[in-house]
Structure formats: C-alpha cells, structure tokens
C-alpha cells in the first residue's frame, strides 16, 4: 500500500504518517520502497520485526472469528456478507458524492 492511501485509510494527514513511518522504519516494523510505477510514491510493507507479531494477530483473529461465528450457518453467513456488501457500496457512493 502506498503512503498516501495508508494515510487516508487511517484518517491522518500524510506528513503525520511520514513521521510515524520514520520511527516504525527505524525500529524495523515497516519498510518503505520506491513504487515501480512512480518513484515519487513510497510503498509501505511490513518489516521483519512485524512478522512474528502478525502471526500472533492472525491466529488470534482466526480463532476468535471461528468461536463467535460457530453458531451461524453457512447460509446465514452468505446472507450477512451480501447485506454488508450492499451497505458498504451505499456508504462508498455517499462518500464520493
């Protein structure tokens, strides 16, 4: 993901994100690479230090998801995903005017 898109996703200004990324990169949590399409754009990737933490986060997330959805049938889950997609689409339309 590029820095500008990441800033939009987390709701901060790009200069604020750059300062944060400077610290995270120095500590080994992220790496910033030049975009192959545009050298002015920086792509943010997880650094080596983040790998172990991400494994724990992913396992915990998967275990929690299994536990809280264990009583929901596949048909119910499919309907839920459909409803949430409609809501998301509507919100995106409203956001873009």
N, C-alpha and C positions, 0 to 999 in steps of 0.2 A: 504494500500500500504506500502511496506517496505521502509526503508530509502534509500537503495541503488537504488531501482527503481525510487523513487521520485527524487533523485539527478540526475539520467540520464534524466528523463523527463524534468526537468527544466534547465538542462545544467550546473550544478555546481559540483564541487568535493564533495565527501562525507563529508570530515572534515568541509568544509564551511557550508554545510547543517546542520551538527550536531550543530554547534554554533548557527545558526539561530533557529533551533528547540528548543535548550535550552531556548532561550529567549521567543519563542512562547509558550512553555510549561509552563514556569514560569508565564506568563501573562494569562494563561487559554485558549489560542487559539487552542492548539493541546494537544493530549495525546499520549505517546509512550508506547506500550505494548509489552511484550515478545511474539514472534511468538510461537504458539503451536507446530510447526514442528521443530523449531530450536531456542533455547533460546539465541543464539548469534545474531539473527536477531530481529530488532525492527520494529513493525508495527506502522505506524503513522495514527492516527484518529483525526478527528476534536473534539475539546474540547467544553465545554458548552458555552463559550463566542462566538464561531463561529456560533452557531445555528441561532441566530437572524439575523446576517449578511447574512448567506447563504439563509435564506428565502427571504430576500430583493433581493439578487443577482438572485436567481432562478425566482422570479416573474418578475423582470425587464427583464431578459433574455427571458423568455417565451413571455411576452408582445411584446418585440422588434422583436422576431422571427415571431410572428403572423403578426405584422404590415408589415415587409419587405417581407414576402412571400405571402401576401394576394392576389396578382395578379398572382401567379404561380399555375397552375393546379396540381392536384394530379399526373397526367401522367408525367408532366414536372419534378416534384419533384422526382418521381421514377427514371426517366432517369438521372437526376443530381446526385442522390445518387449512381447510377450504375457507372457513369463516375468517380466520386470522389473515389469510391472503387478501380477502376482499377488504377487510378493514385497513390493512397496510396499503393497498392500492388506493383507497379513498384518501387516506392521510397524505400519501405522496402527491396526489392530484391537488389537494388543498394547499400543501406546502409550496407547490410550484405555481400556484395561482391558476 
